[in-house]
Amino acid sequence: MIKQQIKLIKIKDLCLWTENPRDPMNPDDTDFNIIKKAVSDEKLKWNLQKLVVEMGKHYDLSELPTVVSMNDKFIVYDGNRRIAVLKYLQNKDLYSKLGGGLFFKEEPKELRELEEIPCNLCTKEAALTNIERKHINNGSWGPLEREYFLHVHRGHKKSLFLKFEEQTGGSISNHPKMNQRFVKEELLTKKKLEEVGISFDEKGELVSNISPKEIKNVVEKIISVVEDTKIQTRGVNRGKLKETILQEHPEMKKTLEPFDDTKKKCVINIKDDAENIKKPRKTPKTGNKRVLFERTLVLEAGDVNNL
């Protein structure tokens, strides 16, 4: 196979990538499951509504999706958001099952009738190289997406940041403010985490001298001081994880004992018990008229918050 070539591919034949670092899913998940999650998207990983506003009714053919042919399928390695929008628009059964969710200021007839598009059909290695250049070297991904990509697709050792995400039930992906460079490099380091009683063994499992309940509380406090901007890059508390937690929660003084590898320790499993702080869904600011397939929905005053 040629390393890269431009090929016209039908929208219906394109399959969304389940290993997309933006939001990894089960390899067996269907396009429907991926689009359903992307449309609801409370954590704004996909932000399809913003993309819809930017696209309007015109698809920019100069932005070619990166596609890999695998097992008789065309897998979209890059450009999943644009393809998800097109599939959403062009499949009325899919739209009906999802119950709406995206709103269009203008009638997107052009997008509905776009049956095939030019794609950059690549070998897997060429696709990964293109993605690495676009999203890692240019900084369009957050640290978590970067670490996931490097570990899963480039064979890098699992970073401490990724271990923390996995062993605490998605405490980074579920809380976008945690997915920042200064959090990775200045707070979730081996030294800083061991100061608050958290370590990881050779298998990558979370270990501590204190109980699972106490560790869960520690993790929640780490999240809270970041989410509430008690620690930020320009603040006096920059890099001060334990100090800031104690400043905000003095009752934690007895709990926040440094991890000691010589003392009794146990593996802590809070992966399935992590609390997620849910945020209200944001309504797009595109005026009070929304196009839902062949009709325009006009919202009365006060209706916007009920969507």
C-alpha positions in Angstrom: 0.0 0.0 0.0 1.1 3.5 -0.8 2.1 5.3 2.5 -0.4 8.2 1.8 -2.9 8.8 -0.9 -6.0 10.9 -1.4 -9.1 8.8 -1.9 -12.8 9.7 -2.1 -14.7 7.7 0.5 -18.4 7.6 1.3 -19.4 9.0 4.6 -21.4 5.9 5.4 -18.2 3.8 4.9 -16.1 5.7 7.4 -15.8 4.3 10.9 -15.0 6.4 14.0 -11.9 5.6 15.9 -12.6 3.9 19.3 -9.0 4.6 20.4 -9.2 8.3 19.9 -7.1 9.8 22.7 -9.7 12.5 23.2 -12.2 10.0 24.5 -11.0 6.3 24.4 -13.8 3.8 24.2 -14.3 0.0 24.1 -12.9 -1.4 20.8 -16.3 -3.0 20.1 -18.2 0.2 20.4 -20.2 1.2 17.3 -20.4 4.6 15.6 -23.8 5.1 17.3 -22.3 4.6 20.8 -19.5 7.0 20.0 -21.8 9.7 18.5 -24.2 9.3 21.4 -21.4 9.9 23.9 -20.0 12.8 21.7 -23.4 14.5 21.5 -24.1 14.3 25.2 -20.5 15.2 26.1 -20.9 16.8 29.5 -17.1 17.1 29.9 -16.7 18.9 26.6 -14.2 16.5 25.2 -15.8 16.6 21.8 -17.5 20.0 21.9 -19.5 19.2 18.8 -21.8 22.1 19.2 -18.9 24.6 19.0 -17.8 22.7 15.8 -21.3 23.0 14.3 -21.3 26.7 14.9 -17.8 27.0 13.3 -18.8 24.8 10.3 -22.1 26.5 9.5 -23.5 24.8 6.4 -20.1 24.5 4.7 -17.7 21.6 4.9 -14.1 22.6 4.3 -12.7 20.0 1.9 -9.2 21.3 2.5 -9.2 19.6 5.9 -8.8 16.0 5.0 -9.6 13.3 7.5 -6.8 10.9 8.2 -8.1 7.3 7.4 -6.5 3.9 7.8 -7.9 0.8 6.1 -8.1 -2.1 8.6 -10.0 -5.3 8.5 -12.0 -4.1 5.5 -13.0 -0.9 7.3 -12.0 2.7 6.8 -11.1 3.9 10.3 -11.0 7.7 10.9 -7.8 8.3 12.9 -8.0 12.1 12.7 -11.1 14.2 11.9 -13.6 12.2 14.0 -15.5 15.3 15.2 -16.3 16.4 11.6 -17.3 12.9 10.5 -19.4 12.5 13.6 -21.4 15.6 12.7 -21.9 14.5 9.1 -23.0 11.0 10.2 -25.4 12.6 12.8 -26.9 14.8 10.0 -27.2 12.2 7.3 -28.7 9.3 9.3 -32.2 10.2 10.4 -32.6 7.0 12.3 -29.5 7.8 14.3 -30.7 11.4 14.8 -34.1 10.1 16.0 -32.6 7.6 18.4 -30.4 10.3 19.9 -33.4 12.6 20.3 -31.7 15.6 18.8 -28.8 17.3 20.7 -27.1 19.5 18.2 -28.6 22.7 16.9 -27.9 24.3 13.6 -28.4 28.1 13.0 -28.6 27.5 9.3 -30.2 24.7 7.3 -27.3 22.3 6.8 -28.5 21.0 3.4 -25.0 21.0 1.9 -23.7 18.8 4.8 -26.6 16.4 4.5 -26.1 15.9 0.8 -22.3 15.5 1.0 -22.2 11.7 0.4 -18.4 11.3 0.0 -15.3 13.3 0.8 -11.6 13.2 0.0 -9.6 11.5 2.7 -5.9 11.0 3.4 -5.8 7.2 3.2 -2.6 6.2 5.1 -0.8 3.2 6.5 -1.3 3.0 10.3 2.3 4.3 10.9 1.8 7.3 8.6 -1.5 8.1 10.3 0.1 8.0 13.8 3.0 10.1 12.6 0.6 12.7 11.2 -1.4 12.7 14.4 1.6 13.1 16.6 2.9 16.0 14.5 -0.5 17.7 14.6 -1.7 17.2 18.1 1.4 16.6 20.2 4.0 18.8 18.6 1.5 21.6 18.1 0.0 21.3 21.6 -3.6 20.9 20.6 -4.1 18.0 23.1 -4.0 18.2 26.8 -1.4 16.2 28.9 -3.7 13.3 29.4 -4.4 12.8 25.7 -0.7 13.1 25.0 0.2 10.5 27.6 -2.5 8.1 26.4 -1.3 8.4 22.8 2.3 7.9 23.6 1.6 4.8 25.8 -1.0 3.1 23.7 0.3 3.9 20.2 4.0 4.6 20.7 4.9 2.0 23.3 6.0 4.5 26.0 6.0 3.4 29.6 2.8 4.4 31.4 3.4 7.8 33.0 2.5 8.7 36.6 -0.1 11.1 35.3 -1.8 8.2 33.4 -1.5 5.9 36.3 -3.2 8.4 38.6 -6.0 8.8 36.0 -6.6 5.1 35.8 -6.3 4.2 39.5 -8.6 7.0 40.7 -11.5 6.3 38.4 -10.9 9.1 35.8 -10.2 11.9 38.2 -8.4 13.8 35.4 -10.7 13.1 32.5 -13.8 13.8 34.6 -12.5 17.1 35.8 -11.0 19.2 32.9 -9.1 21.6 35.1 -7.0 18.6 36.2 -5.8 18.0 32.7 -3.3 20.9 32.7 0.4 20.8 32.3 1.2 22.5 35.6 -1.0 19.8 37.4 1.0 17.1 35.7 4.4 18.6 36.2 4.1 20.4 39.6 1.3 18.6 41.5 0.9 15.0 40.5 4.6 14.1 40.8 6.0 11.2 42.8 7.3 13.5 45.5 4.1 15.6 45.9 1.8 12.6 45.9 3.9 10.7 48.4 3.7 13.8 50.7 0.0 13.2 50.8 0.2 9.5 51.2 -0.1 8.2 47.6 2.3 6.0 45.8 2.3 3.4 43.0 3.8 -0.1 43.0 5.7 -1.8 40.2 2.4 -2.9 38.7 1.1 0.6 38.5 -1.4 0.1 41.3 -2.1 2.8 43.9 -0.7 1.9 47.3 -0.9 3.8 50.6 -0.4 3.4 54.3 -4.0 4.7 55.0 -7.4 3.3 54.2 -9.3 3.4 50.9 -11.8 5.7 52.3 -9.1 8.1 53.5 -7.3 8.0 50.1 -10.6 8.7 48.3 -11.0 11.7 50.5 -7.4 12.8 49.7 -8.0 12.5 45.9 -11.2 14.5 46.2 -9.3 17.2 48.0 -6.6 17.3 45.3 -9.4 17.8 42.7 -11.1 20.4 44.8 -8.0 22.7 45.3 -7.4 22.6 41.5 -11.0 23.0 40.4 -11.5 25.9 42.9 -8.3 27.5 41.6 -6.7 27.4 45.1 -3.6 26.4 43.2 -2.8 28.0 39.9 0.2 28.9 37.9 0.3 32.6 39.0 -0.8 32.1 42.6 1.2 32.0 45.8 0.3 28.4 46.3 1.8 27.2 43.0 3.3 23.8 43.4 2.2 23.5 47.0 -0.2 20.5 47.0 -0.1 19.4 50.7 0.2 22.9 52.1 -2.9 24.1 50.1 -5.0 21.1 51.0 -4.2 21.7 54.7 -4.9 25.4 54.3 -8.3 24.7 52.9 -9.0 21.6 55.0 -7.1 21.7 58.3 -9.1 18.7 59.5 -7.0 16.6 57.1 -3.8 17.1 59.1 -3.9 13.6 60.6 -4.7 12.0 57.3 -2.0 13.6 55.2 0.9 11.6 56.4 3.8 11.0 54.0 3.8 7.6 52.3 6.4 5.3 54.0 7.4 2.2 52.0 8.8 0.6 55.1 5.4 0.6 56.9 2.4 -1.5 56.3 0.7 -0.6 53.0 -2.1 -1.9 50.9 -3.3 -1.7 47.3 -6.1 0.9 47.1 -8.9 0.3 44.5 -11.1 3.3 44.1 -11.3 3.0 40.3 -15.0 2.1 40.4 -15.9 4.3 43.3 -14.7 7.7 42.3 -17.1 10.6 42.6 -17.7 12.7 39.5 -18.5 16.4 39.9 -21.2 16.9 37.3 -21.5 20.2 35.6 -24.6 21.7 34.0 -24.9 21.3 30.3 -24.1 24.5 28.4 -26.5 25.8 25.8 -24.9 27.2 22.7 -25.0 30.9 22.2 -26.3 31.0 18.6 -29.5 33.0 18.9 -33.0 31.8 19.7 -33.6 30.0 16.4 -32.5 26.4 16.0 -32.8 24.2 12.9 -33.7 20.6 13.7 -33.6 18.7 10.4 -36.4 20.1 8.2 -37.9 22.5 10.7 -36.8 25.6 12.7 -37.4 25.6 16.4 -38.1 29.0 17.9 -37.5 29.2 21.6 -39.5 31.4 23.8 -37.9 33.4 26.6 -37.0 31.2 29.5 -36.9 28.0 27.4 -33.2 28.0 26.7 -32.2 26.5 30.1 -34.7 23.7 29.7 -33.1 22.2 26.5 
